[in-house]
């Protein structure tokens, strides 16, 4: 499961943060503002060590792909309200 938080206009909250969970355990964390992508579990670290493309994929999703999507979505919702 992925839990994502996006915000707009609050300087105290990152514009985009995400947590990946597996069986209720945090496997990874992403924070756009602080440019953090952290693998939290040893088994997940082994996966990205074995296949660096996995880390490249999640880095791209965290820092380049999803933030603009959520920024646009927030902008649209703000206009609607």
PDB file of N, CA, C and O in Angstrom:
ATOM      1  N   UNK A   1       0.842  -1.159   0.000  1.00  0.00           N
ATOM      2  CA  UNK A   1       0.000   0.000   0.000  1.00  0.00           C
ATOM      3  C   UNK A   1       0.892   1.228   0.000  1.00  0.00           C
ATOM      4  O   UNK A   1       1.990   1.237   0.556  1.00  0.00           O
ATOM      5  N   UNK A   2       0.377   2.258  -0.644  1.00  0.00           N
ATOM      6  CA  UNK A   2       1.078   3.533  -0.657  1.00  0.00           C
ATOM      7  C   UNK A   2       0.182   4.580  -0.018  1.00  0.00           C
ATOM      8  O   UNK A   2      -1.012   4.644  -0.307  1.00  0.00           O
ATOM      9  N   UNK A   3       0.754   5.390   0.843  1.00  0.00           N
ATOM     10  CA  UNK A   3       0.054   6.501   1.461  1.00  0.00           C
ATOM     11  C   UNK A   3       0.771   7.769   1.022  1.00  0.00           C
ATOM     12  O   UNK A   3       1.972   7.930   1.238  1.00  0.00           O
ATOM     13  N   UNK A   4       0.011   8.663   0.403  1.00  0.00           N
ATOM     14  CA  UNK A   4       0.597   9.867  -0.170  1.00  0.00           C
ATOM     15  C   UNK A   4      -0.077  11.091   0.427  1.00  0.00           C
ATOM     16  O   UNK A   4      -1.297  11.131   0.593  1.00  0.00           O
ATOM     17  N   UNK A   5       0.735  12.084   0.745  1.00  0.00           N
ATOM     18  CA  UNK A   5       0.240  13.367   1.221  1.00  0.00           C
ATOM     19  C   UNK A   5       0.790  14.443   0.295  1.00  0.00           C
ATOM     20  O   UNK A   5       1.992  14.506   0.035  1.00  0.00           O
ATOM     21  N   UNK A   6      -0.097  15.273  -0.190  1.00  0.00           N
ATOM     22  CA  UNK A   6       0.307  16.410  -1.014  1.00  0.00           C
ATOM     23  C   UNK A   6      -0.304  17.659  -0.403  1.00  0.00           C
ATOM     24  O   UNK A   6      -1.412  17.626   0.133  1.00  0.00           O
ATOM     25  N   UNK A   7       0.428  18.760  -0.490  1.00  0.00           N
ATOM     26  CA  UNK A   7      -0.078  20.003   0.080  1.00  0.00           C
ATOM     27  C   UNK A   7       0.267  21.165  -0.840  1.00  0.00           C
ATOM     28  O   UNK A   7       1.079  21.051  -1.758  1.00  0.00           O
ATOM     29  N   UNK A   8      -0.378  22.276  -0.557  1.00  0.00           N
ATOM     30  CA  UNK A   8      -0.135  23.461  -1.355  1.00  0.00           C
ATOM     31  C   UNK A   8      -0.247  24.692  -0.459  1.00  0.00           C
ATOM     32  O   UNK A   8      -1.238  24.861   0.252  1.00  0.00           O
ATOM     33  N   UNK A   9       0.755  25.534  -0.495  1.00  0.00           N
ATOM     34  CA  UNK A   9       0.675  26.808   0.191  1.00  0.00           C
ATOM     35  C   UNK A   9       1.028  26.794   1.662  1.00  0.00           C
ATOM     36  O   UNK A   9       0.940  27.839   2.307  1.00  0.00           O
ATOM     37  N   UNK A  10       1.419  25.679   2.220  1.00  0.00           N
ATOM     38  CA  UNK A  10       1.806  25.624   3.625  1.00  0.00           C
ATOM     39  C   UNK A  10       3.316  25.429   3.699  1.00  0.00           C
ATOM     40  O   UNK A  10       3.816  24.360   3.349  1.00  0.00           O
ATOM     41  N   UNK A  11       4.048  26.441   4.147  1.00  0.00           N
ATOM     42  CA  UNK A  11       5.512  26.336   4.158  1.00  0.00           C
ATOM     43  C   UNK A  11       6.053  25.324   5.167  1.00  0.00           C
ATOM     44  O   UNK A  11       7.234  24.979   5.121  1.00  0.00           O
ATOM     45  N   UNK A  12       5.207  24.847   6.074  1.00  0.00           N
ATOM     46  CA  UNK A  12       5.663  23.902   7.093  1.00  0.00           C
ATOM     47  C   UNK A  12       5.468  22.442   6.698  1.00  0.00           C
ATOM     48  O   UNK A  12       5.896  21.540   7.418  1.00  0.00           O
ATOM     49  N   UNK A  13       4.828  22.210   5.565  1.00  0.00           N
ATOM     50  CA  UNK A  13       4.542  20.840   5.124  1.00  0.00           C
ATOM     51  C   UNK A  13       5.127  20.644   3.728  1.00  0.00           C
ATOM     52  O   UNK A  13       4.980  21.506   2.861  1.00  0.00           O
ATOM     53  N   UNK A  14       5.782  19.522   3.517  1.00  0.00           N
ATOM     54  CA  UNK A  14       6.324  19.194   2.211  1.00  0.00           C
ATOM     55  C   UNK A  14       5.200  19.123   1.187  1.00  0.00           C
ATOM     56  O   UNK A  14       4.094  18.684   1.503  1.00  0.00           O
ATOM     57  N   UNK A  15       5.480  19.551  -0.032  1.00  0.00           N
ATOM     58  CA  UNK A  15       4.477  19.514  -1.092  1.00  0.00           C
ATOM     59  C   UNK A  15       4.066  18.088  -1.439  1.00  0.00           C
ATOM     60  O   UNK A  15       2.957  17.853  -1.919  1.00  0.00           O
ATOM     61  N   UNK A  16       4.970  17.134  -1.192  1.00  0.00           N
ATOM     62  CA  UNK A  16       4.682  15.745  -1.530  1.00  0.00           C
ATOM     63  C   UNK A  16       5.474  14.827  -0.608  1.00  0.00           C
ATOM     64  O   UNK A  16       6.688  14.966  -0.462  1.00  0.00           O
ATOM     65  N   UNK A  17       4.765  13.890   0.009  1.00  0.00           N
ATOM     66  CA  UNK A  17       5.401  12.864   0.832  1.00  0.00           C
ATOM     67  C   UNK A  17       4.681  11.546   0.555  1.00  0.00           C
ATOM     68  O   UNK A  17       3.482  11.530   0.277  1.00  0.00           O
ATOM     69  N   UNK A  18       5.410  10.467   0.633  1.00  0.00           N
ATOM     70  CA  UNK A  18       4.795   9.165   0.434  1.00  0.00           C
ATOM     71  C   UNK A  18       5.457   8.105   1.293  1.00  0.00           C
ATOM     72  O   UNK A  18       6.643   8.186   1.612  1.00  0.00           O
ATOM     73  N   UNK A  19       4.665   7.109   1.660  1.00  0.00           N
ATOM     74  CA  UNK A  19       5.154   5.969   2.422  1.00  0.00           C
ATOM     75  C   UNK A  19       4.665   4.709   1.731  1.00  0.00           C
ATOM     76  O   UNK A  19       3.487   4.595   1.392  1.00  0.00           O
ATOM     77  N   UNK A  20       5.565   3.773   1.525  1.00  0.00           N
ATOM     78  CA  UNK A  20       5.199   2.463   0.993  1.00  0.00           C
ATOM     79  C   UNK A  20       5.157   1.450   2.118  1.00  0.00           C
ATOM     80  O   UNK A  20       6.112   1.316   2.884  1.00  0.00           O
ATOM     81  N   UNK A  21       4.045   0.737   2.214  1.00  0.00           N
ATOM     82  CA  UNK A  21       3.859  -0.243   3.291  1.00  0.00           C
ATOM     83  C   UNK A  21       3.686  -1.639   2.682  1.00  0.00           C
ATOM     84  O   UNK A  21       3.038  -1.806   1.648  1.00  0.00           O
ATOM     85  N   UNK A  22       4.272  -2.624   3.339  1.00  0.00           N
ATOM     86  CA  UNK A  22       4.096  -4.031   2.963  1.00  0.00           C
ATOM     87  C   UNK A  22       3.724  -4.786   4.231  1.00  0.00           C
ATOM     88  O   UNK A  22       4.473  -4.786   5.208  1.00  0.00           O
ATOM     89  N   UNK A  23       2.571  -5.424   4.208  1.00  0.00           N
ATOM     90  CA  UNK A  23       2.080  -6.165   5.383  1.00  0.00           C
ATOM     91  C   UNK A  23       2.097  -5.305   6.647  1.00  0.00           C
ATOM     92  O   UNK A  23       2.436  -5.784   7.728  1.00  0.00           O
ATOM     93  N   UNK A  24       1.726  -4.028   6.498  1.00  0.00           N
ATOM     94  CA  UNK A  24       1.649  -3.135   7.642  1.00  0.00           C
ATOM     95  C   UNK A  24       2.971  -2.603   8.146  1.00  0.00           C
ATOM     96  O   UNK A  24       3.017  -1.955   9.192  1.00  0.00           O
ATOM     97  N   UNK A  25       4.057  -2.865   7.417  1.00  0.00           N
ATOM     98  CA  UNK A  25       5.392  -2.420   7.814  1.00  0.00           C
ATOM     99  C   UNK A  25       5.895  -1.401   6.793  1.00  0.00           C
ATOM    100  O   UNK A  25       5.811  -1.627   5.585  1.00  0.00           O
ATOM    101  N   UNK A  26       6.415  -0.283   7.284  1.00  0.00           N
ATOM    102  CA  UNK A  26       6.932   0.743   6.392  1.00  0.00           C
ATOM    103  C   UNK A  26       8.179   0.229   5.667  1.00  0.00           C
ATOM    104  O   UNK A  26       9.181  -0.120   6.291  1.00  0.00           O
ATOM    105  N   UNK A  27       8.091   0.193   4.328  1.00  0.00           N
ATOM    106  CA  UNK A  27       9.206  -0.283   3.525  1.00  0.00           C
ATOM    107  C   UNK A  27      10.048   0.856   2.977  1.00  0.00           C
ATOM    108  O   UNK A  27      11.255   0.706   2.787  1.00  0.00           O
ATOM    109  N   UNK A  28       9.415   1.998   2.722  1.00  0.00           N
ATOM    110  CA  UNK A  28      10.146   3.128   2.174  1.00  0.00           C
ATOM    111  C   UNK A  28       9.410   4.430   2.415  1.00  0.00           C
ATOM    112  O   UNK A  28       8.203   4.452   2.656  1.00  0.00           O
ATOM    113  N   UNK A  29      10.169   5.516   2.342  1.00  0.00           N
ATOM    114  CA  UNK A  29       9.640   6.846   2.633  1.00  0.00           C
ATOM    115  C   UNK A  29      10.212   7.824   1.626  1.00  0.00           C
ATOM    116  O   UNK A  29      11.371   7.720   1.224  1.00  0.00           O
ATOM    117  N   UNK A  30       9.383   8.776   1.224  1.00  0.00           N
ATOM    118  CA  UNK A  30       9.796   9.786   0.258  1.00  0.00           C
ATOM    119  C   UNK A  30       9.326  11.150   0.731  1.00  0.00           C
ATOM    120  O   UNK A  30       8.190  11.294   1.184  1.00  0.00           O
ATOM    121  N   UNK A  31      10.188  12.147   0.631  1.00  0.00           N
ATOM    122  CA  UNK A  31       9.852  13.520   1.001  1.00  0.00           C
ATOM    123  C   UNK A  31      10.458  14.440  -0.053  1.00  0.00           C
ATOM    124  O   UNK A  31      11.679  14.551  -0.163  1.00  0.00           O
ATOM    125  N   UNK A  32       9.602  15.093  -0.823  1.00  0.00           N
ATOM    126  CA  UNK A  32      10.069  15.945  -1.919  1.00  0.00           C
ATOM    127  C   UNK A  32      10.863  17.148  -1.420  1.00  0.00           C
ATOM    128  O   UNK A  32      11.940  17.433  -1.944  1.00  0.00           O
ATOM    129  N   UNK A  33      10.354  17.850  -0.423  1.00  0.00           N
ATOM    130  CA  UNK A  33      11.003  19.087   0.029  1.00  0.00           C
ATOM    131  C   UNK A  33      12.437  18.827   0.488  1.00  0.00           C
ATOM    132  O   UNK A  33      13.357  19.562   0.128  1.00  0.00           O
ATOM    133  N   UNK A  34      12.612  17.792   1.274  1.00  0.00           N
ATOM    134  CA  UNK A  34      13.939  17.491   1.815  1.00  0.00           C
ATOM    135  C   UNK A  34      14.744  16.553   0.935  1.00  0.00           C
ATOM    136  O   UNK A  34      15.859  16.164   1.283  1.00  0.00           O
ATOM    137  N   UNK A  35      14.168  16.189  -0.219  1.00  0.00           N
ATOM    138  CA  UNK A  35      14.831  15.291  -1.185  1.00  0.00           C
ATOM    139  C   UNK A  35      15.314  14.009  -0.504  1.00  0.00           C
ATOM    140  O   UNK A  35      16.469  13.603  -0.631  1.00  0.00           O
ATOM    141  N   UNK A  36      14.381  13.393   0.222  1.00  0.00           N
ATOM    142  CA  UNK A  36      14.691  12.146   0.923  1.00  0.00           C
ATOM    143  C   UNK A  36      13.950  11.002   0.263  1.00  0.00           C
ATOM    144  O   UNK A  36      12.733  11.061   0.082  1.00  0.00           O
ATOM    145  N   UNK A  37      14.668   9.985  -0.088  1.00  0.00           N
ATOM    146  CA  UNK A  37      14.085   8.701  -0.477  1.00  0.00           C
ATOM    147  C   UNK A  37      14.823   7.673   0.352  1.00  0.00           C
ATOM    148  O   UNK A  37      16.004   7.404   0.131  1.00  0.00           O
ATOM    149  N   UNK A  38      14.114   7.107   1.305  1.00  0.00           N
ATOM    150  CA  UNK A  38      14.762   6.226   2.277  1.00  0.00           C
ATOM    151  C   UNK A  38      14.114   4.848   2.258  1.00  0.00           C
ATOM    152  O   UNK A  38      12.899   4.713   2.399  1.00  0.00           O
ATOM    153  N   UNK A  39      14.942   3.840   2.082  1.00  0.00           N
ATOM    154  CA  UNK A  39      14.492   2.459   2.166  1.00  0.00           C
ATOM    155  C   UNK A  39      14.597   2.064   3.638  1.00  0.00           C
ATOM    156  O   UNK A  39      15.662   2.193   4.241  1.00  0.00           O
ATOM    157  N   UNK A  40      13.501   1.588   4.214  1.00  0.00           N
ATOM    158  CA  UNK A  40      13.428   1.389   5.662  1.00  0.00           C
ATOM    159  C   UNK A  40      13.697  -0.047   6.132  1.00  0.00           C
ATOM    160  O   UNK A  40      14.003  -0.265   7.305  1.00  0.00           O
ATOM    161  N   UNK A  41      13.587  -1.010   5.241  1.00  0.00           N
ATOM    162  CA  UNK A  41      13.727  -2.411   5.648  1.00  0.00           C
ATOM    163  C   UNK A  41      14.918  -3.060   4.941  1.00  0.00           C
ATOM    164  O   UNK A  41      15.199  -2.770   3.778  1.00  0.00           O
ATOM    165  N   UNK A  42      15.607  -3.937   5.659  1.00  0.00           N
ATOM    166  CA  UNK A  42      16.762  -4.624   5.069  1.00  0.00           C
ATOM    167  C   UNK A  42      16.380  -5.416   3.833  1.00  0.00           C
ATOM    168  O   UNK A  42      17.133  -5.428   2.859  1.00  0.00           O
ATOM    169  N   UNK A  43      15.225  -6.082   3.846  1.00  0.00           N
ATOM    170  CA  UNK A  43      14.815  -6.875   2.687  1.00  0.00           C
ATOM    171  C   UNK A  43      14.559  -5.970   1.479  1.00  0.00           C
ATOM    172  O   UNK A  43      14.816  -6.368   0.343  1.00  0.00           O
ATOM    173  N   UNK A  44      14.059  -4.765   1.715  1.00  0.00           N
ATOM    174  CA  UNK A  44      13.829  -3.829   0.606  1.00  0.00           C
ATOM    175  C   UNK A  44      15.157  -3.281   0.086  1.00  0.00           C
ATOM    176  O   UNK A  44      15.311  -3.061  -1.115  1.00  0.00           O
ATOM    177  N   UNK A  45      16.114  -3.061   0.986  1.00  0.00           N
ATOM    178  CA  UNK A  45      17.442  -2.608   0.571  1.00  0.00           C
ATOM    179  C   UNK A  45      18.110  -3.653  -0.310  1.00  0.00           C
ATOM    180  O   UNK A  45      18.803  -3.307  -1.266  1.00  0.00           O
ATOM    181  N   UNK A  46      17.909  -4.920   0.002  1.00  0.00           N
ATOM    182  CA  UNK A  46      18.486  -5.990  -0.808  1.00  0.00           C
ATOM    183  C   UNK A  46      17.901  -5.975  -2.214  1.00  0.00           C
ATOM    184  O   UNK A  46      18.604  -6.243  -3.189  1.00  0.00           O
ATOM    185  N   UNK A  47      16.614  -5.661  -2.314  1.00  0.00           N
ATOM    186  CA  UNK A  47      15.963  -5.608  -3.630  1.00  0.00           C
ATOM    187  C   UNK A  47      16.588  -4.520  -4.490  1.00  0.00           C
ATOM    188  O   UNK A  47      16.930  -4.768  -5.646  1.00  0.00           O
ATOM    189  N   UNK A  48      16.743  -3.316  -3.939  1.00  0.00           N
ATOM    190  CA  UNK A  48      17.304  -2.230  -4.744  1.00  0.00           C
ATOM    191  C   UNK A  48      18.808  -2.401  -4.958  1.00  0.00           C
ATOM    192  O   UNK A  48      19.348  -1.923  -5.956  1.00  0.00           O
ATOM    193  N   UNK A  49      19.483  -3.072  -4.038  1.00  0.00           N
ATOM    194  CA  UNK A  49      20.900  -3.368  -4.263  1.00  0.00           C
ATOM    195  C   UNK A  49      21.066  -4.355  -5.412  1.00  0.00           C
ATOM    196  O   UNK A  49      21.996  -4.250  -6.211  1.00  0.00           O
ATOM    197  N   UNK A  50      20.159  -5.305  -5.478  1.00  0.00           N
ATOM    198  CA  UNK A  50      20.217  -6.329  -6.524  1.00  0.00           C
ATOM    199  C   UNK A  50      19.791  -5.765  -7.879  1.00  0.00           C
ATOM    200  O   UNK A  50      20.326  -6.158  -8.915  1.00  0.00           O
ATOM    201  N   UNK A  51      18.835  -4.849  -7.867  1.00  0.00           N
ATOM    202  CA  UNK A  51      18.333  -4.260  -9.111  1.00  0.00           C
ATOM    203  C   UNK A  51      18.230  -2.745  -8.935  1.00  0.00           C
ATOM    204  O   UNK A  51      17.177  -2.249  -8.534  1.00  0.00           O
ATOM    205  N   UNK A  52      19.298  -2.000  -9.225  1.00  0.00           N
ATOM    206  CA  UNK A  52      19.303  -0.549  -9.041  1.00  0.00           C
ATOM    207  C   UNK A  52      18.205   0.174  -9.831  1.00  0.00           C
ATOM    208  O   UNK A  52      17.859   1.311  -9.509  1.00  0.00           O
ATOM    209  N   UNK A  53      17.668  -0.468 -10.845  1.00  0.00           N
ATOM    210  CA  UNK A  53      16.577   0.164 -11.599  1.00  0.00           C
ATOM    211  C   UNK A  53      15.349   0.380 -10.717  1.00  0.00           C
ATOM    212  O   UNK A  53      14.569   1.303 -10.953  1.00  0.00           O
ATOM    213  N   UNK A  54      15.176  -0.462  -9.705  1.00  0.00           N
ATOM    214  CA  UNK A  54      14.065  -0.274  -8.768  1.00  0.00           C
ATOM    215  C   UNK A  54      14.207   1.066  -8.045  1.00  0.00           C
ATOM    216  O   UNK A  54      13.240   1.816  -7.918  1.00  0.00           O
ATOM    217  N   UNK A  55      15.411   1.356  -7.577  1.00  0.00           N
ATOM    218  CA  UNK A  55      15.661   2.622  -6.885  1.00  0.00           C
ATOM    219  C   UNK A  55      15.496   3.795  -7.850  1.00  0.00           C
ATOM    220  O   UNK A  55      14.941   4.828  -7.477  1.00  0.00           O
ATOM    221  N   UNK A  56      15.966   3.647  -9.068  1.00  0.00           N
ATOM    222  CA  UNK A  56      15.797   4.702 -10.073  1.00  0.00           C
ATOM    223  C   UNK A  56      14.313   4.956 -10.336  1.00  0.00           C
ATOM    224  O   UNK A  56      13.888   6.104 -10.466  1.00  0.00           O
ATOM    225  N   UNK A  57      13.535   3.887 -10.412  1.00  0.00           N
ATOM    226  CA  UNK A  57      12.102   4.015 -10.649  1.00  0.00           C
ATOM    227  C   UNK A  57      11.433   4.791  -9.517  1.00  0.00           C
ATOM    228  O   UNK A  57      10.706   5.751  -9.773  1.00  0.00           O
ATOM    229  N   UNK A  58      11.669   4.390  -8.278  1.00  0.00           N
ATOM    230  CA  UNK A  58      11.028   5.058  -7.150  1.00  0.00           C
ATOM    231  C   UNK A  58      11.535   6.492  -6.976  1.00  0.00           C
ATOM    232  O   UNK A  58      10.783   7.363  -6.539  1.00  0.00           O
ATOM    233  N   UNK A  59      12.786   6.742  -7.311  1.00  0.00           N
ATOM    234  CA  UNK A  59      13.315   8.105  -7.275  1.00  0.00           C
ATOM    235  C   UNK A  59      12.577   8.972  -8.289  1.00  0.00           C
ATOM    236  O   UNK A  59      12.185  10.099  -7.986  1.00  0.00           O
ATOM    237  N   UNK A  60      12.393   8.444  -9.482  1.00  0.00           N
ATOM    238  CA  UNK A  60      11.668   9.179 -10.531  1.00  0.00           C
ATOM    239  C   UNK A  60      10.224   9.442 -10.109  1.00  0.00           C
ATOM    240  O   UNK A  60       9.725  10.558 -10.249  1.00  0.00           O
ATOM    241  N   UNK A  61       9.562   8.421  -9.596  1.00  0.00           N
ATOM    242  CA  UNK A  61       8.162   8.567  -9.173  1.00  0.00           C
ATOM    243  C   UNK A  61       8.053   9.601  -8.058  1.00  0.00           C
ATOM    244  O   UNK A  61       7.166  10.454  -8.092  1.00  0.00           O
ATOM    245  N   UNK A  62       8.930   9.537  -7.086  1.00  0.00           N
ATOM    246  CA  UNK A  62       8.862  10.417  -5.909  1.00  0.00           C
ATOM    247  C   UNK A  62       9.180  11.867  -6.241  1.00  0.00           C
ATOM    248  O   UNK A  62       8.491  12.771  -5.768  1.00  0.00           O
ATOM    249  N   UNK A  63      10.199  12.101  -7.033  1.00  0.00           N
ATOM    250  CA  UNK A  63      10.682  13.461  -7.236  1.00  0.00           C
ATOM    251  C   UNK A  63      10.251  14.097  -8.554  1.00  0.00           C
ATOM    252  O   UNK A  63      10.307  15.319  -8.694  1.00  0.00           O
ATOM    253  N   UNK A  64       9.821  13.288  -9.524  1.00  0.00           N
ATOM    254  CA  UNK A  64       9.516  13.861 -10.834  1.00  0.00           C
ATOM    255  C   UNK A  64       8.107  13.554 -11.338  1.00  0.00           C
ATOM    256  O   UNK A  64       7.479  14.407 -11.966  1.00  0.00           O
ATOM    257  N   UNK A  65       7.612  12.369 -11.076  1.00  0.00           N
ATOM    258  CA  UNK A  65       6.360  11.933 -11.681  1.00  0.00           C
ATOM    259  C   UNK A  65       5.136  12.372 -10.889  1.00  0.00           C
ATOM    260  O   UNK A  65       4.293  13.100 -11.415  1.00  0.00           O
ATOM    261  N   UNK A  66       5.025  11.952  -9.659  1.00  0.00           N
ATOM    262  CA  UNK A  66       3.818  12.212  -8.876  1.00  0.00           C
ATOM    263  C   UNK A  66       3.660  13.652  -8.381  1.00  0.00           C
ATOM    264  O   UNK A  66       2.530  14.141  -8.363  1.00  0.00           O
ATOM    265  N   UNK A  67       4.714  14.359  -7.981  1.00  0.00           N
ATOM    266  CA  UNK A  67       4.493  15.718  -7.478  1.00  0.00           C
ATOM    267  C   UNK A  67       3.748  16.643  -8.446  1.00  0.00           C
ATOM    268  O   UNK A  67       2.827  17.336  -8.013  1.00  0.00           O
ATOM    269  N   UNK A  68       4.102  16.686  -9.734  1.00  0.00           N
ATOM    270  CA  UNK A  68       3.332  17.562 -10.631  1.00  0.00           C
ATOM    271  C   UNK A  68       1.869  17.116 -10.785  1.00  0.00           C
ATOM    272  O   UNK A  68       0.974  17.949 -10.925  1.00  0.00           O
ATOM    273  N   UNK A  69       1.640  15.821 -10.758  1.00  0.00           N
ATOM    274  CA  UNK A  69       0.264  15.319 -10.836  1.00  0.00           C
ATOM    275  C   UNK A  69      -0.560  15.836  -9.665  1.00  0.00           C
ATOM    276  O   UNK A  69      -1.674  16.326  -9.851  1.00  0.00           O
ATOM    277  N   UNK A  70      -0.014  15.726  -8.461  1.00  0.00           N
ATOM    278  CA  UNK A  70      -0.751  16.180  -7.285  1.00  0.00           C
ATOM    279  C   UNK A  70      -0.841  17.703  -7.228  1.00  0.00           C
ATOM    280  O   UNK A  70      -1.843  18.238  -6.755  1.00  0.00           O
ATOM    281  N   UNK A  71       0.177  18.404  -7.695  1.00  0.00           N
ATOM    282  CA  UNK A  71       0.113  19.862  -7.759  1.00  0.00           C
ATOM    283  C   UNK A  71      -1.029  20.296  -8.673  1.00  0.00           C
ATOM    284  O   UNK A  71      -1.798  21.194  -8.328  1.00  0.00           O
ATOM    285  N   UNK A  72      -1.138  19.662  -9.831  1.00  0.00           N
ATOM    286  CA  UNK A  72      -2.228  19.976 -10.757  1.00  0.00           C
ATOM    287  C   UNK A  72      -3.580  19.621 -10.160  1.00  0.00           C
ATOM    288  O   UNK A  72      -4.543  20.373 -10.310  1.00  0.00           O
ATOM    289  N   UNK A  73      -3.657  18.488  -9.489  1.00  0.00           N
ATOM    290  CA  UNK A  73      -4.914  18.060  -8.871  1.00  0.00           C
ATOM    291  C   UNK A  73      -5.346  19.043  -7.787  1.00  0.00           C
ATOM    292  O   UNK A  73      -6.516  19.420  -7.723  1.00  0.00           O
ATOM    293  N   UNK A  74      -4.416  19.456  -6.943  1.00  0.00           N
ATOM    294  CA  UNK A  74      -4.732  20.423  -5.890  1.00  0.00           C
ATOM    295  C   UNK A  74      -5.188  21.741  -6.506  1.00  0.00           C
ATOM    296  O   UNK A  74      -6.147  22.349  -6.031  1.00  0.00           O
ATOM    297  N   UNK A  75      -4.512  22.183  -7.552  1.00  0.00           N
ATOM    298  CA  UNK A  75      -4.888  23.424  -8.221  1.00  0.00           C
ATOM    299  C   UNK A  75      -6.311  23.348  -8.762  1.00  0.00           C
ATOM    300  O   UNK A  75      -7.087  24.293  -8.621  1.00  0.00           O
ATOM    301  N   UNK A  76      -6.648  22.225  -9.377  1.00  0.00           N
ATOM    302  CA  UNK A  76      -7.990  22.034  -9.915  1.00  0.00           C
ATOM    303  C   UNK A  76      -9.031  22.039  -8.802  1.00  0.00           C
ATOM    304  O   UNK A  76     -10.079  22.672  -8.931  1.00  0.00           O
ATOM    305  N   UNK A  77      -8.748  21.347  -7.725  1.00  0.00           N
ATOM    306  CA  UNK A  77      -9.699  21.288  -6.599  1.00  0.00           C
ATOM    307  C   UNK A  77      -9.879  22.685  -6.003  1.00  0.00           C
ATOM    308  O   UNK A  77     -11.000  23.078  -5.679  1.00  0.00           O
ATOM    309  N   UNK A  78      -8.792  23.434  -5.857  1.00  0.00           N
ATOM    310  CA  UNK A  78      -8.896  24.792  -5.302  1.00  0.00           C
ATOM    311  C   UNK A  78      -9.762  25.681  -6.186  1.00  0.00           C
ATOM    312  O   UNK A  78     -10.534  26.496  -5.681  1.00  0.00           O
ATOM    313  N   UNK A  79      -9.639  25.532  -7.497  1.00  0.00           N
ATOM    314  CA  UNK A  79     -10.465  26.318  -8.415  1.00  0.00           C
ATOM    315  C   UNK A  79     -11.930  25.927  -8.299  1.00  0.00           C
ATOM    316  O   UNK A  79     -12.817  26.777  -8.387  1.00  0.00           O
ATOM    317  N   UNK A  80     -12.180  24.637  -8.100  1.00  0.00           N
ATOM    318  CA  UNK A  80     -13.557  24.166  -7.980  1.00  0.00           C
ATOM    319  C   UNK A  80     -14.245  24.678  -6.720  1.00  0.00           C
ATOM    320  O   UNK A  80     -15.462  24.862  -6.694  1.00  0.00           O
ATOM    321  N   UNK A  81     -13.456  24.904  -5.682  1.00  0.00           N
ATOM    322  CA  UNK A  81     -14.040  25.376  -4.428  1.00  0.00           C
ATOM    323  C   UNK A  81     -13.900  26.866  -4.319  1.00  0.00           C
ATOM    324  O   UNK A  81     -14.332  27.456  -3.330  1.00  0.00           O
TER     325      UNK A  81
END
